[in-house]
Amino acid sequence: MPYPEGVREPLSGVYVIENSRFRDDRGVFGRLFDAGWDLDPLRGMAVSQVNHSVTHGRGTIRGLHYQTTPYCETKIVTCTGGRIFDVVVDLRRGSPGLLRWHSEILSGDDPCTIVIPPGFAHGFQTLSDECELVYVHSQPFRPESEDGLHPSDPRIGIRWPEPIGMLSDRDAAHPFVAANWMGIDL
């Protein structure tokens, strides 16, 4: 499949794919990733990791996470259970969209996949009591290259739909973006 059906590009380089699902008496089958999709961030991409997360408690936030050079990554995210408010933030130095954010409601009942290129932070807030996500990564996790943004940073101004519930100590410790911050190099 050279180009997925039902694809949008809400921010430069970020793609939202409406996944086709096939239902019959046995259940449901759907594609979460296809190396043949002809989207810029996927061209030549090698899959380094596939991760699965389960998050408890409506209002919980995970993120906003990203990896820096030399381990900037393409991330492909699909909600397979529950419902989330998924957010990407443009961090690319020199980008006209620097610190601009975009959100999508992702659900296990009607899954979309978000393709997030290098230079974007990613996070989500749970809109149901139990949520499951599958992540495909182009780079291995490297703690020395990991960084993040504070989810309540007023300079970014994300309008979370729920009051912030649980937040990890690590995510709560991320500082606000400095006024002179210029983004990350890729």
CYANA upper distance limits for C-alpha pairs under 8 A (distance plus 0.5 A):
  1 MET  CA     34 ASP  CA      8.29
  1 MET  CA     36 GLY  CA      6.36
  1 MET  CA     37 TRP  CA      6.50
  2 PRO  CA     36 GLY  CA      6.10
  2 PRO  CA     37 TRP  CA      5.39
  2 PRO  CA     38 ASP  CA      5.63
  3 TYR  CA     36 GLY  CA      8.18
  3 TYR  CA     37 TRP  CA      5.38
  3 TYR  CA     38 ASP  CA      5.53
  3 TYR  CA     39 LEU  CA      7.64
  4 PRO  CA     17 ILE  CA      7.46
  4 PRO  CA     37 TRP  CA      6.52
  4 PRO  CA     38 ASP  CA      8.28
  5 GLU  CA     17 ILE  CA      7.82
  5 GLU  CA     18 GLU  CA      7.55
  5 GLU  CA     19 ASN  CA      8.27
  6 GLY  CA     17 ILE  CA      6.31
  6 GLY  CA     18 GLU  CA      5.54
  6 GLY  CA     19 ASN  CA      8.03
  7 VAL  CA     15 TYR  CA      7.09
  7 VAL  CA     16 VAL  CA      6.08
  7 VAL  CA     17 ILE  CA      4.98
  7 VAL  CA     18 GLU  CA      6.73
  8 ARG  CA     15 TYR  CA      6.09
  8 ARG  CA     16 VAL  CA      5.70
  8 ARG  CA     17 ILE  CA      7.15
  9 GLU  CA     13 GLY  CA      7.23
  9 GLU  CA     14 VAL  CA      6.06
  9 GLU  CA     15 TYR  CA      5.07
  9 GLU  CA     16 VAL  CA      6.86
 10 PRO  CA     14 VAL  CA      6.93
 10 PRO  CA     15 TYR  CA      7.31
 10 PRO  CA     16 VAL  CA      8.07
 10 PRO  CA    102 HIS  CA      7.67
 11 LEU  CA     15 TYR  CA      8.15
 11 LEU  CA     97 GLY  CA      8.41
 11 LEU  CA    102 HIS  CA      7.65
 13 GLY  CA     40 ASP  CA      7.66
 13 GLY  CA     41 PRO  CA      7.51
 13 GLY  CA    116 ILE  CA      7.79
 13 GLY  CA    117 PRO  CA      6.72
 14 VAL  CA    114 ILE  CA      7.71
 14 VAL  CA    115 VAL  CA      6.22
 14 VAL  CA    116 ILE  CA      5.64
 14 VAL  CA    117 PRO  CA      6.82
 15 TYR  CA    114 ILE  CA      6.21
 15 TYR  CA    115 VAL  CA      5.53
 15 TYR  CA    116 ILE  CA      7.42
 16 VAL  CA    112 CYS  CA      7.17
 16 VAL  CA    113 THR  CA      6.28
 16 VAL  CA    114 ILE  CA      5.07
 16 VAL  CA    115 VAL  CA      6.90
 17 ILE  CA    112 CYS  CA      6.00
 17 ILE  CA    113 THR  CA      5.58
 17 ILE  CA    114 ILE  CA      6.78
 17 ILE  CA    115 VAL  CA      8.36
 18 GLU  CA    111 PRO  CA      7.52
 18 GLU  CA    112 CYS  CA      5.17
 18 GLU  CA    113 THR  CA      7.13
 19 ASN  CA     30 GLY  CA      7.33
 19 ASN  CA     31 ARG  CA      7.14
 19 ASN  CA     32 LEU  CA      7.60
 19 ASN  CA    111 PRO  CA      6.77
 19 ASN  CA    112 CYS  CA      5.95
 19 ASN  CA    113 THR  CA      7.37
 20 SER  CA     30 GLY  CA      6.56
 20 SER  CA     31 ARG  CA      7.59
 21 ARG  CA     28 VAL  CA      7.06
 21 ARG  CA     29 PHE  CA      6.18
 21 ARG  CA     30 GLY  CA      5.07
 21 ARG  CA     31 ARG  CA      8.01
 22 PHE  CA     28 VAL  CA      6.05
 22 PHE  CA     29 PHE  CA      5.65
 22 PHE  CA     30 GLY  CA      6.83
 23 ARG  CA     27 GLY  CA      6.14
 23 ARG  CA     28 VAL  CA      4.99
 23 ARG  CA     29 PHE  CA      7.03
 24 ASP  CA     28 VAL  CA      7.15
 32 LEU  CA     78 THR  CA      7.43
 32 LEU  CA    113 THR  CA      7.18
 33 PHE  CA     76 ILE  CA      8.34
 35 ALA  CA     42 LEU  CA      7.48
 35 ALA  CA     43 ARG  CA      8.50
 35 ALA  CA     45 MET  CA      8.24
 37 TRP  CA     42 LEU  CA      7.68
 38 ASP  CA     42 LEU  CA      7.49
 38 ASP  CA     43 ARG  CA      7.18
 39 LEU  CA     43 ARG  CA      6.94
 41 PRO  CA     45 MET  CA      7.87
 41 PRO  CA     74 THR  CA      7.03
 41 PRO  CA    115 VAL  CA      8.01
 41 PRO  CA    116 ILE  CA      8.09
 41 PRO  CA    117 PRO  CA      5.95
 41 PRO  CA    118 PRO  CA      8.47
 42 LEU  CA     74 THR  CA      8.20
 45 MET  CA    138 SER  CA      6.76
 46 ALA  CA    138 SER  CA      6.16
 47 VAL  CA    136 VAL  CA      7.26
 47 VAL  CA    137 HIS  CA      6.39
 47 VAL  CA    138 SER  CA      5.34
 47 VAL  CA    139 GLN  CA      7.82
 48 SER  CA    136 VAL  CA      8.25
 48 SER  CA    137 HIS  CA      6.19
 48 SER  CA    138 SER  CA      5.51
 48 SER  CA    139 GLN  CA      5.68
 48 SER  CA    140 PRO  CA      6.09
 49 GLN  CA    136 VAL  CA      6.45
 49 GLN  CA    137 HIS  CA      5.60
 49 GLN  CA    138 SER  CA      7.40
 49 GLN  CA    139 GLN  CA      7.51
 49 GLN  CA    140 PRO  CA      6.64
 50 VAL  CA    134 VAL  CA      7.58
 50 VAL  CA    135 TYR  CA      6.03
 50 VAL  CA    136 VAL  CA      5.00
 50 VAL  CA    137 HIS  CA      6.69
 51 ASN  CA    134 VAL  CA      6.21
 51 ASN  CA    135 TYR  CA      5.49
 51 ASN  CA    136 VAL  CA      7.00
 52 HIS  CA    132 GLU  CA      7.60
 52 HIS  CA    133 LEU  CA      6.11
 52 HIS  CA    134 VAL  CA      5.07
 52 HIS  CA    135 TYR  CA      6.77
 53 SER  CA    131 CYS  CA      8.50
 53 SER  CA    132 GLU  CA      6.05
 53 SER  CA    133 LEU  CA      5.75
 53 SER  CA    134 VAL  CA      7.14
 54 VAL  CA    130 GLU  CA      7.52
 54 VAL  CA    131 CYS  CA      6.08
 54 VAL  CA    132 GLU  CA      5.03
 54 VAL  CA    133 LEU  CA      7.18
 55 THR  CA     60 THR  CA      8.02
 55 THR  CA    126 THR  CA      7.98
 55 THR  CA    130 GLU  CA      6.28
 55 THR  CA    131 CYS  CA      5.71
 55 THR  CA    132 GLU  CA      7.00
 56 HIS  CA     60 THR  CA      7.71
 56 HIS  CA    126 THR  CA      8.44
 56 HIS  CA    129 ASP  CA      6.11
 56 HIS  CA    130 GLU  CA      5.26
 56 HIS  CA    131 CYS  CA      7.15
 57 GLY  CA    126 THR  CA      7.58
 57 GLY  CA    128 SER  CA      7.51
 57 GLY  CA    129 ASP  CA      4.94
 57 GLY  CA    130 GLU  CA      6.75
 57 GLY  CA    165 GLY  CA      8.01
 57 GLY  CA    166 MET  CA      8.00
 58 ARG  CA    125 GLN  CA      8.30
 58 ARG  CA    126 THR  CA      5.60
 58 ARG  CA    127 LEU  CA      5.77
 58 ARG  CA    128 SER  CA      5.40
 58 ARG  CA    129 ASP  CA      5.06
 58 ARG  CA    130 GLU  CA      7.81
 58 ARG  CA    165 GLY  CA      7.57
 59 GLY  CA    125 GLN  CA      6.24
 59 GLY  CA    126 THR  CA      5.64
 59 GLY  CA    127 LEU  CA      6.66
 59 GLY  CA    128 SER  CA      8.32
 59 GLY  CA    162 GLU  CA      5.95
 59 GLY  CA    163 PRO  CA      6.60
 59 GLY  CA    164 ILE  CA      5.81
 59 GLY  CA    165 GLY  CA      5.09
 59 GLY  CA    166 MET  CA      7.42
 60 THR  CA    125 GLN  CA      5.95
 60 THR  CA    126 THR  CA      5.95
 60 THR  CA    164 ILE  CA      6.75
 60 THR  CA    165 GLY  CA      5.19
 60 THR  CA    166 MET  CA      5.01
 60 THR  CA    167 LEU  CA      6.67
 61 ILE  CA    123 GLY  CA      7.64
 61 ILE  CA    124 PHE  CA      6.11
 61 ILE  CA    125 GLN  CA      4.86
 61 ILE  CA    126 THR  CA      7.13
 61 ILE  CA    151 PRO  CA      8.44
 61 ILE  CA    164 ILE  CA      7.33
 61 ILE  CA    165 GLY  CA      7.55
 61 ILE  CA    166 MET  CA      6.88
 61 ILE  CA    167 LEU  CA      6.06
 62 ARG  CA    123 GLY  CA      5.89
 62 ARG  CA    124 PHE  CA      6.03
 62 ARG  CA    125 GLN  CA      7.11
 62 ARG  CA    167 LEU  CA      7.29
 62 ARG  CA    168 SER  CA      8.04
 62 ARG  CA    171 ASP  CA      7.91
 63 GLY  CA    121 ALA  CA      8.40
 63 GLY  CA    122 HIS  CA      6.64
 63 GLY  CA    123 GLY  CA      4.51
 63 GLY  CA    124 PHE  CA      6.99
 63 GLY  CA    148 GLY  CA      7.39
 63 GLY  CA    149 LEU  CA      7.88
 63 GLY  CA    150 HIS  CA      8.36
 63 GLY  CA    151 PRO  CA      7.46
 63 GLY  CA    171 ASP  CA      6.79
 64 LEU  CA    121 ALA  CA      6.02
 64 LEU  CA    122 HIS  CA      5.41
 64 LEU  CA    123 GLY  CA      4.81
 64 LEU  CA    124 PHE  CA      8.12
 64 LEU  CA    148 GLY  CA      5.83
 64 LEU  CA    149 LEU  CA      5.74
 64 LEU  CA    150 HIS  CA      7.21
 64 LEU  CA    151 PRO  CA      6.71
 64 LEU  CA    171 ASP  CA      7.93
 65 HIS  CA    121 ALA  CA      5.57
 65 HIS  CA    122 HIS  CA      5.78
 65 HIS  CA    123 GLY  CA      6.88
 65 HIS  CA    146 GLU  CA      7.77
 65 HIS  CA    147 ASP  CA      6.48
 65 HIS  CA    148 GLY  CA      4.88
 65 HIS  CA    149 LEU  CA      7.22
 66 TYR  CA     72 CYS  CA      7.89
 66 TYR  CA     73 GLU  CA      8.42
 66 TYR  CA    119 GLY  CA      8.04
 66 TYR  CA    120 PHE  CA      7.07
 66 TYR  CA    121 ALA  CA      5.25
 66 TYR  CA    122 HIS  CA      7.12
 66 TYR  CA    146 GLU  CA      6.47
 66 TYR  CA    147 ASP  CA      6.01
 66 TYR  CA    148 GLY  CA      6.36
 67 GLN  CA     71 TYR  CA      6.39
 67 GLN  CA     72 CYS  CA      5.39
 67 GLN  CA     73 GLU  CA      7.13
 67 GLN  CA    142 ARG  CA      8.21
 67 GLN  CA    145 SER  CA      5.63
 67 GLN  CA    146 GLU  CA      4.97
 67 GLN  CA    147 ASP  CA      6.40
 68 THR  CA     72 CYS  CA      5.41
 68 THR  CA    119 GLY  CA      8.37
 68 THR  CA    145 SER  CA      5.51
 68 THR  CA    146 GLU  CA      6.89
 68 THR  CA    147 ASP  CA      7.62
 68 THR  CA    184 ILE  CA      7.74
 68 THR  CA    185 ASP  CA      8.29
 68 THR  CA    186 LEU  CA      8.03
 69 THR  CA    145 SER  CA      7.40
 69 THR  CA    185 ASP  CA      7.48
 69 THR  CA    186 LEU  CA      6.46
 70 PRO  CA    145 SER  CA      8.13
 70 PRO  CA    186 LEU  CA      8.21
 71 TYR  CA    139 GLN  CA      6.67
 71 TYR  CA    140 PRO  CA      8.18
 71 TYR  CA    142 ARG  CA      7.77
 71 TYR  CA    145 SER  CA      6.95
 72 CYS  CA    118 PRO  CA      5.68
 72 CYS  CA    119 GLY  CA      7.17
 72 CYS  CA    139 GLN  CA      7.76
 72 CYS  CA    186 LEU  CA      7.34
 73 GLU  CA    117 PRO  CA      7.13
 73 GLU  CA    118 PRO  CA      5.27
 73 GLU  CA    119 GLY  CA      8.23
 73 GLU  CA    137 HIS  CA      7.11
 73 GLU  CA    138 SER  CA      5.93
 73 GLU  CA    139 GLN  CA      5.93
 74 THR  CA    115 VAL  CA      7.72
 74 THR  CA    116 ILE  CA      6.07
 74 THR  CA    117 PRO  CA      4.90
 74 THR  CA    118 PRO  CA      5.63
 74 THR  CA    137 HIS  CA      6.46
 74 THR  CA    138 SER  CA      5.80
 74 THR  CA    139 GLN  CA      7.99
 75 LYS  CA    115 VAL  CA      6.52
 75 LYS  CA    116 ILE  CA      5.54
 75 LYS  CA    117 PRO  CA      6.98
 75 LYS  CA    118 PRO  CA      8.35
 75 LYS  CA    135 TYR  CA      7.14
 75 LYS  CA    136 VAL  CA      6.22
 75 LYS  CA    137 HIS  CA      5.29
 75 LYS  CA    138 SER  CA      7.11
 76 ILE  CA    113 THR  CA      7.21
 76 ILE  CA    114 ILE  CA      6.11
 76 ILE  CA    115 VAL  CA      5.03
 76 ILE  CA    116 ILE  CA      6.57
 76 ILE  CA    135 TYR  CA      6.02
 76 ILE  CA    136 VAL  CA      5.45
 76 ILE  CA    137 HIS  CA      7.07
 77 VAL  CA    113 THR  CA      6.06
 77 VAL  CA    114 ILE  CA      5.72
 77 VAL  CA    115 VAL  CA      7.13
 77 VAL  CA    116 ILE  CA      8.43
 77 VAL  CA    133 LEU  CA      7.42
 77 VAL  CA    134 VAL  CA      6.42
 77 VAL  CA    135 TYR  CA      5.20
 77 VAL  CA    136 VAL  CA      7.15
 78 THR  CA    106 LEU  CA      7.93
 78 THR  CA    111 PRO  CA      7.15
 78 THR  CA    112 CYS  CA      6.72
 78 THR  CA    113 THR  CA      5.18
 78 THR  CA    114 ILE  CA      7.13
 78 THR  CA    133 LEU  CA      6.11
 78 THR  CA    134 VAL  CA      5.85
 78 THR  CA    135 TYR  CA      7.11
 79 CYS  CA     83 ARG  CA      7.71
 79 CYS  CA     84 ILE  CA      7.99
 79 CYS  CA    106 LEU  CA      6.31
 79 CYS  CA    107 SER  CA      6.03
 79 CYS  CA    108 GLY  CA      5.84
 79 CYS  CA    111 PRO  CA      6.69
 79 CYS  CA    112 CYS  CA      7.91
 79 CYS  CA    113 THR  CA      8.13
 79 CYS  CA    131 CYS  CA      7.92
 79 CYS  CA    132 GLU  CA      6.34
 79 CYS  CA    133 LEU  CA      4.85
 79 CYS  CA    134 VAL  CA      6.92
 80 THR  CA    107 SER  CA      7.26
 80 THR  CA    108 GLY  CA      4.63
 80 THR  CA    109 ASP  CA      8.17
 80 THR  CA    111 PRO  CA      7.22
 80 THR  CA    131 CYS  CA      8.18
 80 THR  CA    132 GLU  CA      5.94
 80 THR  CA    133 LEU  CA      6.03
 80 THR  CA    134 VAL  CA      7.42
 81 GLY  CA    107 SER  CA      6.92
 81 GLY  CA    108 GLY  CA      4.51
 81 GLY  CA    109 ASP  CA      7.66
 81 GLY  CA    130 GLU  CA      7.98
 81 GLY  CA    131 CYS  CA      5.69
 81 GLY  CA    132 GLU  CA      5.25
 81 GLY  CA    133 LEU  CA      7.54
 82 GLY  CA    107 SER  CA      6.23
 82 GLY  CA    108 GLY  CA      5.96
 82 GLY  CA    109 ASP  CA      8.14
 82 GLY  CA    126 THR  CA      8.47
 82 GLY  CA    127 LEU  CA      8.04
 82 GLY  CA    128 SER  CA      6.24
 82 GLY  CA    129 ASP  CA      8.02
 82 GLY  CA    130 GLU  CA      6.27
 82 GLY  CA    131 CYS  CA      4.84
 82 GLY  CA    132 GLU  CA      6.99
 83 ARG  CA    105 ILE  CA      7.55
 83 ARG  CA    106 LEU  CA      6.22
 83 ARG  CA    107 SER  CA      4.80
 83 ARG  CA    108 GLY  CA      7.03
 83 ARG  CA    126 THR  CA      6.78
 83 ARG  CA    127 LEU  CA      5.72
 83 ARG  CA    128 SER  CA      6.06
 83 ARG  CA    131 CYS  CA      6.72
 84 ILE  CA    105 ILE  CA      6.17
 84 ILE  CA    106 LEU  CA      5.80
 84 ILE  CA    107 SER  CA      6.90
 84 ILE  CA    124 PHE  CA      6.85
 84 ILE  CA    125 GLN  CA      6.08
 84 ILE  CA    126 THR  CA      5.00
 84 ILE  CA    127 LEU  CA      5.50
 84 ILE  CA    128 SER  CA      7.72
 84 ILE  CA    131 CYS  CA      7.74
 85 PHE  CA    103 SER  CA      7.03
 85 PHE  CA    104 GLU  CA      6.38
 85 PHE  CA    105 ILE  CA      5.22
 85 PHE  CA    106 LEU  CA      6.97
 85 PHE  CA    124 PHE  CA      5.92
 85 PHE  CA    125 GLN  CA      5.62
 85 PHE  CA    126 THR  CA      6.90
 85 PHE  CA    127 LEU  CA      7.23
 85 PHE  CA    160 TRP  CA      8.23
 85 PHE  CA    161 PRO  CA      8.13
 86 ASP  CA    103 SER  CA      5.80
 86 ASP  CA    104 GLU  CA      5.72
 86 ASP  CA    105 ILE  CA      6.58
 86 ASP  CA    106 LEU  CA      7.16
 86 ASP  CA    122 HIS  CA      8.17
 86 ASP  CA    123 GLY  CA      6.63
 86 ASP  CA    124 PHE  CA      4.82
 86 ASP  CA    125 GLN  CA      7.12
 87 VAL  CA    101 TRP  CA      7.26
 87 VAL  CA    102 HIS  CA      6.17
 87 VAL  CA    103 SER  CA      4.90
 87 VAL  CA    104 GLU  CA      7.21
 87 VAL  CA    122 HIS  CA      6.25
 87 VAL  CA    123 GLY  CA      5.82
 87 VAL  CA    124 PHE  CA      6.18
 88 VAL  CA    101 TRP  CA      6.06
 88 VAL  CA    102 HIS  CA      6.02
 88 VAL  CA    103 SER  CA      7.06
 88 VAL  CA    116 ILE  CA      8.03
 88 VAL  CA    120 PHE  CA      6.70
 88 VAL  CA    121 ALA  CA      6.02
 88 VAL  CA    122 HIS  CA      5.14
 88 VAL  CA    123 GLY  CA      7.16
 89 VAL  CA     98 LEU  CA      8.40
 89 VAL  CA     99 LEU  CA      6.26
 89 VAL  CA    100 ARG  CA      6.23
 89 VAL  CA    101 TRP  CA      4.80
 89 VAL  CA    102 HIS  CA      7.17
 89 VAL  CA    120 PHE  CA      5.79
 89 VAL  CA    121 ALA  CA      5.56
 89 VAL  CA    122 HIS  CA      7.09
 90 ASP  CA     95 SER  CA      8.26
 90 ASP  CA     97 GLY  CA      6.70
 90 ASP  CA     98 LEU  CA      5.67
 90 ASP  CA     99 LEU  CA      5.61
 90 ASP  CA    100 ARG  CA      6.12
 90 ASP  CA    101 TRP  CA      6.89
 90 ASP  CA    119 GLY  CA      6.95
 90 ASP  CA    120 PHE  CA      5.20
 90 ASP  CA    121 ALA  CA      7.23
 91 LEU  CA     95 SER  CA      8.22
 91 LEU  CA     98 LEU  CA      5.94
 91 LEU  CA     99 LEU  CA      6.32
 91 LEU  CA    119 GLY  CA      5.80
 91 LEU  CA    120 PHE  CA      5.78
 91 LEU  CA    121 ALA  CA      7.40
 91 LEU  CA    183 GLY  CA      5.47
 91 LEU  CA    184 ILE  CA      6.38
 92 ARG  CA     98 LEU  CA      6.69
 92 ARG  CA    119 GLY  CA      5.50
 92 ARG  CA    120 PHE  CA      7.53
 92 ARG  CA    183 GLY  CA      5.80
 92 ARG  CA    184 ILE  CA      5.80
 92 ARG  CA    185 ASP  CA      6.97
 92 ARG  CA    186 LEU  CA      7.77
 93 ARG  CA     98 LEU  CA      7.57
 93 ARG  CA    182 MET  CA      6.18
 93 ARG  CA    183 GLY  CA      4.69
 93 ARG  CA    184 ILE  CA      5.58
 93 ARG  CA    185 ASP  CA      6.24
 94 GLY  CA     98 LEU  CA      7.77
 94 GLY  CA    182 MET  CA      7.96
 94 GLY  CA    183 GLY  CA      7.91
 98 LEU  CA    183 GLY  CA      7.50
 99 LEU  CA    155 ARG  CA      8.38
 99 LEU  CA    156 ILE  CA      6.35
100 ARG  CA    156 ILE  CA      7.47
101 TRP  CA    156 ILE  CA      7.85
101 TRP  CA    158 ILE  CA      7.77
106 LEU  CA    110 ASP  CA      7.96
106 LEU  CA    111 PRO  CA      6.68
106 LEU  CA    112 CYS  CA      6.73
107 SER  CA    111 PRO  CA      5.80
107 SER  CA    112 CYS  CA      7.99
108 GLY  CA    132 GLU  CA      8.44
116 ILE  CA    120 PHE  CA      7.23
116 ILE  CA    122 HIS  CA      8.50
118 PRO  CA    186 LEU  CA      7.68
119 GLY  CA    184 ILE  CA      7.27
119 GLY  CA    185 ASP  CA      8.20
119 GLY  CA    186 LEU  CA      7.06
121 ALA  CA    148 GLY  CA      7.59
121 ALA  CA    149 LEU  CA      8.11
125 GLN  CA    160 TRP  CA      7.87
125 GLN  CA    162 GLU  CA      8.36
126 THR  CA    130 GLU  CA      8.09
126 THR  CA    131 CYS  CA      7.12
127 LEU  CA    162 GLU  CA      7.99
141 PHE  CA    146 GLU  CA      8.31
142 ARG  CA    146 GLU  CA      6.85
148 GLY  CA    171 ASP  CA      7.69
148 GLY  CA    174 HIS  CA      6.67
149 LEU  CA    153 ASP  CA      7.92
149 LEU  CA    171 ASP  CA      8.06
149 LEU  CA    174 HIS  CA      6.08
149 LEU  CA    175 PRO  CA      7.28
149 LEU  CA    176 PHE  CA      7.28
149 LEU  CA    177 VAL  CA      7.76
150 HIS  CA    171 ASP  CA      6.87
150 HIS  CA    172 ALA  CA      6.86
150 HIS  CA    173 ALA  CA      7.84
150 HIS  CA    174 HIS  CA      5.42
150 HIS  CA    175 PRO  CA      6.44
150 HIS  CA    176 PHE  CA      6.35
151 PRO  CA    158 ILE  CA      7.84
151 PRO  CA    171 ASP  CA      8.17
151 PRO  CA    172 ALA  CA      8.35
152 SER  CA    156 ILE  CA      8.44
152 SER  CA    157 GLY  CA      7.59
152 SER  CA    158 ILE  CA      7.57
153 ASP  CA    157 GLY  CA      6.71
153 ASP  CA    158 ILE  CA      8.25
153 ASP  CA    176 PHE  CA      5.77
153 ASP  CA    177 VAL  CA      7.57
154 PRO  CA    158 ILE  CA      8.24
154 PRO  CA    176 PHE  CA      8.28
155 ARG  CA    176 PHE  CA      8.18
155 ARG  CA    177 VAL  CA      7.36
160 TRP  CA    164 ILE  CA      8.15
167 LEU  CA    171 ASP  CA      6.89
167 LEU  CA    172 ALA  CA      6.82
168 SER  CA    172 ALA  CA      6.65
169 ASP  CA    173 ALA  CA      6.60
170 ARG  CA    174 HIS  CA      7.34
177 VAL  CA    181 TRP  CA      7.02
